[in-house]
Amino acid sequence: MAMVDALLRRERLILLAGIGAIVALAWAWLLSGAGMQMSALEMTAMAAMDGWLMQPALWSPAYALLVFSMWWVMMLAMMLPGAVPMLLLFARVNRKDRLAGPALTPTLLFACGYLIVWGGFSVAATALQWGLESVRAMSPMLVTTRPGLGAAILLAAGLWQLTPLKAMCLRHCQTPIGFLVGHWRAGLGGALRMGLAHGGYCLGCCWFLMALLFFGGVMNLYWIVGLSVYVLLEKTWRHGQLVARLSGVGLIGWGLALGVWAF
């Protein structure tokens, strides 16, 4: 028993160190990339001085891959911290279920399944960004240019926060033990499927919150950090369901106010 406890402590430290390093690298990548973006005032000043109009980016397969990478790394930085309690519990249960052998391998597969789901979201976000840029509904600073669209995003996100499906997905994210009891699958393939399932619930919980980046700015660090803190609070605090409902009401009110101003 003492040997199992020692292995658990060692693997817990390895897992936490690995997740911390990955998240730190993701945030460093985002900070360096966002730091290269000119502010809106700088770009406006340059346009006025040089007399040029800012054109949308020329999309190519290489550029689309770069945008996808940006989204996926952003999702990793924002969403992986909230998955830490689930990953730690999964590693602990898996170690006790497997008294020998590398218990971290199933945990890594679980994490891969989780990130694959957010990779799928990143594909959809990349396609949406391309569509918005192609119809000039998004500026070169990656912010919506149409107040009506911004109001619609706020309203949709707020309404989603109040739906039973949102509450169900958030409940699965908040209760790792309940998720593992209801979705346990043995073996390495089972670990991957469980990661995909947990990622699906997390996506259902947060996808509209991530869509708010199209309103606030895809590379706006204030929005990225603010949404990251909010998602972590919603998932880990015992009053997360109340926070979700209150934020939903606030987003609806904001969307209505912006819609009235726009029209």
N, C-alpha and C positions, 0 to 999 in steps of 0.2 A: 504493500500500500504506500509506504514511504517513497519507494522508487517511482511509482506512478505520479505521486504528488510532485516530486522533483522534476519529472519529465513535463508535467503540466506547467510548472512555473517557468521552466526553460523555454518551452514552446510558446508560452504566452509572451515572454520577453522578445523572442525572435519575431513573432507575428506583429507585435506592437512596433518594434523597430522597423520592420519591413514596410508596414503601412505608413508609418510616419515618414520614412524616406521617400516613398512614392508620392505621398501627398505634398511633401515639401518640394520635390522636384516639379510636380505639376504646377504648384503655385509660383515657383520661380520662373517657369516657362511662361505662365500667364502674365506675371509682372513684367518680364522683359519684353514680351510682345505688346502688352498694353502701353508700356512706357514709350514705345516707338510711335504710337498714334498721336497725331497732332490734335490739340484741343479744337473745339468748334470756333473759338475766337481767333485762334491762329490761322485756321483754314479760311475763315471769312476775311481776315485781314489780307491774306495772300491773294485771295480771289479779287479783292477790291484793288490791290496794288497792281497785279499783273493782268487784270482784265480777262481772266479765263474762267470758264464754268467748269465745275468739278464733274467729271464724267464717272459713271459707274464702272466698276472693275470689269475687265475683260475676262470672262469665265473660260477656262480651259480645263482639261482633265487634271493637270498638275495643280491649278489653282483650286479646283473643287476638292482635291485631296488635302490641300493645305487647310482649307476652311473646315473640312471634316475633322482633321487632326486637332484644330483649334477647339471645336465643339467637344470632341471626345475628351481631350485633356481637361477642358473646363468642367465637364461632368464628373470626371474622376476627382478633381480637386474639390468640387462642391458636394458630391454625394458619398464618396468613400468614407469620410469621417463618421457619417451617420450610420454606416453599416458595421462599424467596429464592434458594438455589443453583440450583434448577431454572429460575426465571424469568431469572436472569442468564445462564445457559448458553443458554437458548432465544433470548434477545435477541442474544447473540453469534453463534450459528449462523445465525439469521435475517438478521442484518446481512451476514454473509459470503455468504449465499445471495442477498441482494438488495443489489447494489452501489449502488443509488439508491432513493430513496423513503423514507417514514417507517417505519423498522423497529420503532418502539415500538408502532405500532398492532396488529400481530399479537401482541405481548407482552401488551398490555392485554386483548386478546380471550382469550388463554390464561389470564390471571389471572381474567377474568370467568367462564370455564368452570369454573375451580377453585372459585370462590366460589359459583357456582350449585349445585354439588354440596353444599356445606356449608349452603346455603340450604334444600335439600331435607331435610337432616338436622335443621335448625332447625324445619321444619314438623313432622317426626315427634316431636321433643323437646317442642314446644309441645303437641301432641296427648297425649303421654304425661303431661306435667305436668297437663293438664286432667283426664285420667282418674284420676291418683293423688289429686289434690285432691278430686275428686268423691266418691271412696270414703273420704275422710279418711285416706289412706295417706301424705299429705304435710302437714306443718305449715305455718302461715302464714309461718314463716321459711324455707320451701322446703327442708326436710330430711325424709327418710323417718321416719315415726313408728313403724314396725313393724320390730323387730330381725330378724325372719325375712326380710323383704324386703331389708333391708340386707345380710344374709348372702348372699342369693341374688345380689344385684348384684356383690358382691365375688367370689363363686365363679365366676360367669359371666365376669366380666372376666379373672380369673386363668386360667381354662381357655382363653379366646380367645387370650391371650398365648402359649399353647403350641401352637396349631394350625398346620399347614402353610400354611393360607391367610393367617394373620397374617404368617408369615415371608415369604411370597411378596410380599405387599403392601408390607411394610417394605423388602424388597430393591429394589423398584421406586422407592420414595421415596429410598433411600440412594444410588442410582446414576443420576443425571440423564442421563449420557451413554448408558447402556444403554436408558433409557426413550426418549430422542429417536431413537436408531437403530431401535428396534423399533416406534415409533408415529408416525414423522414423516408429516405430512400437509401438502401445499402449500396456499398461499392463506389468506385470512382465515377461511374456514369451517373449514379444516384446523386453524388455530390454536385456534379455539374447541373443536373436537372433541378436540384433544390436551389442552386444559385440563380438559375434562370427564373424559377418561380418567385423567389424573393425579389429579384430585380423587377419582375413584372408588377408586384405589389408596390414597390418603391416608385416605379414609373407612374402607376395609376395614382399614387399619392401626390407626386410632385411635377408632373409634366406641364401642367398649366402654369405653375410657379416659374418653371424654367422658360416658358414662353414669354414671361414678363421681360426677359432680356431684350426682346425685340422692341419693347416699349421704352425701356430705360437706357438701352445701348448694349449691344452684344459684347463690346470690350470696355464697358464702363466699370471700372474697378469698384466704385461705390456700390453699384447694383450687385455685382458678383459677390462681394464680401457680405453685403447685407442679406442677400438671398441665402447664402451659405449658412450664416448664423441663424437665420429664421428656420431653415429646414432642419438644422441640428436641434434647435429648441423644440420644434414641433414634434420631432421623432423621439426625443429623449426625456422631455419633461412630462411629468404625470398629468399636467393640464394641457397637453398638446391638442386634444380635441377641441377644447374651448378656444385655444389660440387660433386654430384653423377657422372656426366659425366666426370669431371676431374679425380676423383678417379678411374673411370673405365679405362680411358686411362693409368693412372699410373700403375694399377694392370696388365693390358695387357702387358705393357712394362716390368714390373718386371717378369711376367710369361715367356715371350719370352727370356729374358736374362737368367733366371734360366734354361729354357729348353735347350738353346744353350750350357750352361755350363755343363748340365747333360749329353748331348749326344754328 
